[in-house]
Amino acid sequence: MFTNTHAHIFTWVVALILFVAAILLFKKGLAKQMKIVHMTLRLFYIFIIITGAGLFFNFASIDHMMYGLKTLVGIGVIACAEMVLVRMKKEKSITGVAAGLVITLLITLYLGFSLPIGFDFFH
Ligand code: HEM
């Protein structure tokens, strides 16, 4: 589970879908349904961190600096996603945190895919 990136990718793809679903439900005024999706998303934050940390402890010796950076920015993505949803619920402006989310997500995807483990269907 921690020797390849499949579980890790699965957790953040599901989280991304749940994040979009939570926003759509909120926009439709379905607060109760949104709350359930938001709680499930929080569970997936934990799965992302567990699978990411597993990869980190297995592979960080390859390049401490880049793996450390990937981990930090990855946690930044989770923090921004959470702040977008919480601020949206409180009807506060989300421009800053949404921009932060896009930027940290792009950097995380770039670092993730450029780091050495890579995605290989046959492993
Ligand atoms: C929503 C947040 C995150 C996203 C979108 C994300 C995305 C990715 C992607 C695209 C990869 C490369 C997969 C591959 O090449 O097969 C990856 C690998 C990895 N991620 Fe994440 N990640 C996130 C959060 C985290 C967190 C919180 C941690 C640490 C606790 C972490 C640690 C790692 C490690 C160590 C790797 C292996 C890098 C390698 O390919 O050598 N990630 N992640």
py3Dmol code that shows the C-alpha trace and the ligand (Angstrom):
import py3Dmol

protein = """\
ATOM      1  CA  MET A   1       0.000   0.000   0.000  1.00  0.00           C
ATOM      2  CA  PHE A   2       2.868   2.388   0.787  1.00  0.00           C
ATOM      3  CA  THR A   3       5.304   1.028  -1.788  1.00  0.00           C
ATOM      4  CA  ASN A   4       3.418   2.494  -4.737  1.00  0.00           C
ATOM      5  CA  THR A   5       1.246   5.581  -5.170  1.00  0.00           C
ATOM      6  CA  HIS A   6      -2.091   3.902  -6.100  1.00  0.00           C
ATOM      7  CA  ALA A   7      -3.718   4.173  -2.650  1.00  0.00           C
ATOM      8  CA  HIS A   8      -2.488   7.767  -2.281  1.00  0.00           C
ATOM      9  CA  ILE A   9      -3.858   8.798  -5.687  1.00  0.00           C
ATOM     10  CA  PHE A  10      -7.173   7.047  -4.935  1.00  0.00           C
ATOM     11  CA  THR A  11      -7.589   9.019  -1.682  1.00  0.00           C
ATOM     12  CA  TRP A  12      -6.950  12.467  -3.187  1.00  0.00           C
ATOM     13  CA  VAL A  13      -9.095  11.807  -6.297  1.00  0.00           C
ATOM     14  CA  VAL A  14     -12.028  10.801  -4.045  1.00  0.00           C
ATOM     15  CA  ALA A  15     -11.353  13.889  -1.872  1.00  0.00           C
ATOM     16  CA  LEU A  16     -11.424  16.146  -4.938  1.00  0.00           C
ATOM     17  CA  ILE A  17     -14.799  14.703  -6.001  1.00  0.00           C
ATOM     18  CA  LEU A  18     -16.204  15.106  -2.463  1.00  0.00           C
ATOM     19  CA  PHE A  19     -14.919  18.709  -2.353  1.00  0.00           C
ATOM     20  CA  VAL A  20     -16.732  19.602  -5.617  1.00  0.00           C
ATOM     21  CA  ALA A  21     -19.870  17.740  -4.437  1.00  0.00           C
ATOM     22  CA  ALA A  22     -19.858  19.699  -1.136  1.00  0.00           C
ATOM     23  CA  ILE A  23     -19.714  23.018  -3.038  1.00  0.00           C
ATOM     24  CA  LEU A  24     -22.525  22.001  -5.414  1.00  0.00           C
ATOM     25  CA  LEU A  25     -24.736  20.854  -2.505  1.00  0.00           C
ATOM     26  CA  PHE A  26     -24.081  24.119  -0.670  1.00  0.00           C
ATOM     27  CA  LYS A  27     -25.000  26.128  -3.770  1.00  0.00           C
ATOM     28  CA  LYS A  28     -28.255  24.175  -4.026  1.00  0.00           C
ATOM     29  CA  GLY A  29     -29.059  25.068  -0.403  1.00  0.00           C
ATOM     30  CA  LEU A  30     -28.789  21.430   0.730  1.00  0.00           C
ATOM     31  CA  ALA A  31     -26.960  22.221   3.989  1.00  0.00           C
ATOM     32  CA  LYS A  32     -27.591  18.878   5.690  1.00  0.00           C
ATOM     33  CA  GLN A  33     -26.366  16.838   2.710  1.00  0.00           C
ATOM     34  CA  MET A  34     -23.357  19.127   2.404  1.00  0.00           C
ATOM     35  CA  LYS A  35     -22.486  18.500   6.052  1.00  0.00           C
ATOM     36  CA  ILE A  36     -22.422  14.735   5.485  1.00  0.00           C
ATOM     37  CA  VAL A  37     -20.200  15.091   2.391  1.00  0.00           C
ATOM     38  CA  HIS A  38     -17.950  17.541   4.275  1.00  0.00           C
ATOM     39  CA  MET A  39     -17.526  15.091   7.194  1.00  0.00           C
ATOM     40  CA  THR A  40     -16.679  12.295   4.728  1.00  0.00           C
ATOM     41  CA  LEU A  41     -14.183  14.616   3.044  1.00  0.00           C
ATOM     42  CA  ARG A  42     -12.507  15.223   6.419  1.00  0.00           C
ATOM     43  CA  LEU A  43     -12.108  11.463   6.804  1.00  0.00           C
ATOM     44  CA  PHE A  44     -10.426  11.387   3.393  1.00  0.00           C
ATOM     45  CA  TYR A  45      -8.022  14.184   4.478  1.00  0.00           C
ATOM     46  CA  ILE A  46      -6.810  11.696   7.082  1.00  0.00           C
ATOM     47  CA  PHE A  47      -6.488   8.907   4.462  1.00  0.00           C
ATOM     48  CA  ILE A  48      -4.490  11.266   2.190  1.00  0.00           C
ATOM     49  CA  ILE A  49      -2.131  12.104   5.065  1.00  0.00           C
ATOM     50  CA  ILE A  50      -1.741   8.437   6.122  1.00  0.00           C
ATOM     51  CA  THR A  51      -0.997   7.208   2.567  1.00  0.00           C
ATOM     52  CA  GLY A  52       1.242  10.235   1.876  1.00  0.00           C
ATOM     53  CA  ALA A  53       3.145   9.746   5.141  1.00  0.00           C
ATOM     54  CA  GLY A  54       3.568   6.040   4.315  1.00  0.00           C
ATOM     55  CA  LEU A  55       5.170   6.975   0.970  1.00  0.00           C
ATOM     56  CA  PHE A  56       7.232   9.652   2.701  1.00  0.00           C
ATOM     57  CA  PHE A  57       8.724   7.259   5.268  1.00  0.00           C
ATOM     58  CA  ASN A  58       9.425   4.650   2.589  1.00  0.00           C
ATOM     59  CA  PHE A  59      10.982   6.932  -0.004  1.00  0.00           C
ATOM     60  CA  ALA A  60      12.098  10.243   1.551  1.00  0.00           C
ATOM     61  CA  SER A  61      15.707   9.030   1.661  1.00  0.00           C
ATOM     62  CA  ILE A  62      15.760   9.445  -2.167  1.00  0.00           C
ATOM     63  CA  ASP A  63      15.558  13.250  -1.859  1.00  0.00           C
ATOM     64  CA  HIS A  64      14.731  14.644   1.594  1.00  0.00           C
ATOM     65  CA  MET A  65      14.297  18.203   0.456  1.00  0.00           C
ATOM     66  CA  MET A  66      11.789  17.585  -2.394  1.00  0.00           C
ATOM     67  CA  TYR A  67       9.840  14.980  -0.410  1.00  0.00           C
ATOM     68  CA  GLY A  68       9.625  17.400   2.523  1.00  0.00           C
ATOM     69  CA  LEU A  69       8.378  20.116   0.194  1.00  0.00           C
ATOM     70  CA  LYS A  70       5.804  17.768  -1.401  1.00  0.00           C
ATOM     71  CA  THR A  71       4.495  16.863   2.069  1.00  0.00           C
ATOM     72  CA  LEU A  72       4.261  20.495   3.201  1.00  0.00           C
ATOM     73  CA  VAL A  73       2.474  21.707   0.069  1.00  0.00           C
ATOM     74  CA  GLY A  74       0.207  18.598   0.137  1.00  0.00           C
ATOM     75  CA  ILE A  75      -0.893  19.534   3.671  1.00  0.00           C
ATOM     76  CA  GLY A  76      -1.344  23.107   2.385  1.00  0.00           C
ATOM     77  CA  VAL A  77      -3.851  21.808  -0.211  1.00  0.00           C
ATOM     78  CA  ILE A  78      -5.885  20.157   2.552  1.00  0.00           C
ATOM     79  CA  ALA A  79      -5.770  23.304   4.715  1.00  0.00           C
ATOM     80  CA  CYS A  80      -6.950  25.503   1.812  1.00  0.00           C
ATOM     81  CA  ALA A  81      -9.746  23.086   0.794  1.00  0.00           C
ATOM     82  CA  GLU A  82     -11.012  23.007   4.383  1.00  0.00           C
ATOM     83  CA  MET A  83     -10.889  26.809   4.670  1.00  0.00           C
ATOM     84  CA  VAL A  84     -12.808  27.247   1.391  1.00  0.00           C
ATOM     85  CA  LEU A  85     -15.683  25.104   2.691  1.00  0.00           C
ATOM     86  CA  VAL A  86     -15.736  26.592   6.198  1.00  0.00           C
ATOM     87  CA  ARG A  87     -15.579  30.193   4.923  1.00  0.00           C
ATOM     88  CA  MET A  88     -18.270  29.434   2.342  1.00  0.00           C
ATOM     89  CA  LYS A  89     -20.567  28.144   5.096  1.00  0.00           C
ATOM     90  CA  LYS A  90     -19.918  31.327   7.114  1.00  0.00           C
ATOM     91  CA  GLU A  91     -20.589  33.418   3.983  1.00  0.00           C
ATOM     92  CA  LYS A  92     -17.127  34.978   4.142  1.00  0.00           C
ATOM     93  CA  SER A  93     -15.036  35.822   1.076  1.00  0.00           C
ATOM     94  CA  ILE A  94     -13.238  32.778  -0.370  1.00  0.00           C
ATOM     95  CA  THR A  95     -11.180  34.509  -3.079  1.00  0.00           C
ATOM     96  CA  GLY A  96      -7.883  34.296  -1.147  1.00  0.00           C
ATOM     97  CA  VAL A  97      -8.237  30.703   0.071  1.00  0.00           C
ATOM     98  CA  ALA A  98      -9.572  29.539  -3.330  1.00  0.00           C
ATOM     99  CA  ALA A  99      -6.512  31.077  -5.031  1.00  0.00           C
ATOM    100  CA  GLY A 100      -4.320  29.387  -2.393  1.00  0.00           C
ATOM    101  CA  LEU A 101      -6.039  26.078  -3.146  1.00  0.00           C
ATOM    102  CA  VAL A 102      -5.435  26.307  -6.908  1.00  0.00           C
ATOM    103  CA  ILE A 103      -1.782  27.286  -6.430  1.00  0.00           C
ATOM    104  CA  THR A 104      -0.953  24.637  -3.777  1.00  0.00           C
ATOM    105  CA  LEU A 105      -2.841  21.978  -5.787  1.00  0.00           C
ATOM    106  CA  LEU A 106      -0.895  22.762  -8.975  1.00  0.00           C
ATOM    107  CA  ILE A 107       2.440  22.724  -7.115  1.00  0.00           C
ATOM    108  CA  THR A 108       1.525  19.458  -5.348  1.00  0.00           C
ATOM    109  CA  LEU A 109       0.516  17.759  -8.606  1.00  0.00           C
ATOM    110  CA  TYR A 110       3.705  18.973 -10.281  1.00  0.00           C
ATOM    111  CA  LEU A 111       5.944  17.840  -7.379  1.00  0.00           C
ATOM    112  CA  GLY A 112       4.049  14.548  -6.993  1.00  0.00           C
ATOM    113  CA  PHE A 113       4.341  13.555 -10.634  1.00  0.00           C
ATOM    114  CA  SER A 114       7.919  14.792 -11.028  1.00  0.00           C
ATOM    115  CA  LEU A 115       9.156  12.885  -7.960  1.00  0.00           C
ATOM    116  CA  PRO A 116      10.683   9.514  -8.761  1.00  0.00           C
ATOM    117  CA  ILE A 117       8.119   6.849  -7.749  1.00  0.00           C
ATOM    118  CA  GLY A 118       5.775   7.591 -10.626  1.00  0.00           C
ATOM    119  CA  PHE A 119       2.691   5.756 -11.791  1.00  0.00           C
ATOM    120  CA  ASP A 120       3.073   2.320 -13.286  1.00  0.00           C
ATOM    121  CA  PHE A 121       0.026   0.140 -13.983  1.00  0.00           C
ATOM    122  CA  PHE A 122       2.065  -3.044 -13.679  1.00  0.00           C
ATOM    123  CA  HIS A 123       3.327  -2.540 -10.105  1.00  0.00           C
TER     124      HIS A 123
END
"""
ligand_1 = """\
43
HEM
C -4.658 16.876 -1.676
C -3.387 16.729 -1.399
C -2.426 15.912 -2.239
C -2.378 15.710 -3.595
C -3.290 16.263 -4.685
C -1.236 14.827 -3.850
C -0.833 14.395 -5.113
C 0.188 13.500 -5.348
C 0.608 13.027 -6.659
C -0.001 13.461 -7.985
C 1.631 12.167 -6.472
C 2.405 11.417 -7.551
C 1.801 10.078 -7.820
C 2.591 9.285 -8.820
O 3.548 9.792 -9.405
O 2.214 8.113 -9.038
C 1.890 12.099 -5.054
C 2.910 11.365 -4.485
C 3.317 11.510 -3.167
N 2.672 12.215 -2.158
Fe 0.997 13.322 -2.398
N -0.633 14.537 -2.655
C -1.334 15.181 -1.633
C -1.050 15.155 -0.285
C 0.067 14.573 0.278
C 0.415 14.600 1.687
C -0.422 15.296 2.776
C 1.592 13.916 1.818
C 2.414 13.627 3.060
C 1.919 13.428 4.251
C 1.990 13.445 0.504
C 3.135 12.715 0.217
C 3.431 12.141 -1.002
C 4.621 11.336 -1.280
C 5.748 11.027 -0.278
C 4.550 10.942 -2.634
C 5.558 10.088 -3.425
C 6.344 10.968 -4.396
C 6.990 10.191 -5.517
O 6.324 9.944 -6.534
O 8.183 9.844 -5.398
N 1.037 13.865 -0.408
N 0.991 12.910 -4.374
"""
view = py3Dmol.view(width=600, height=400)
view.addModel(protein, "pdb")
view.setStyle({"model": 0}, {"cartoon": {"style": "trace"}})
view.addModel(ligand_1, "xyz")
view.setStyle({"model": 1}, {"stick": {}})
view.zoomTo()
view.show()
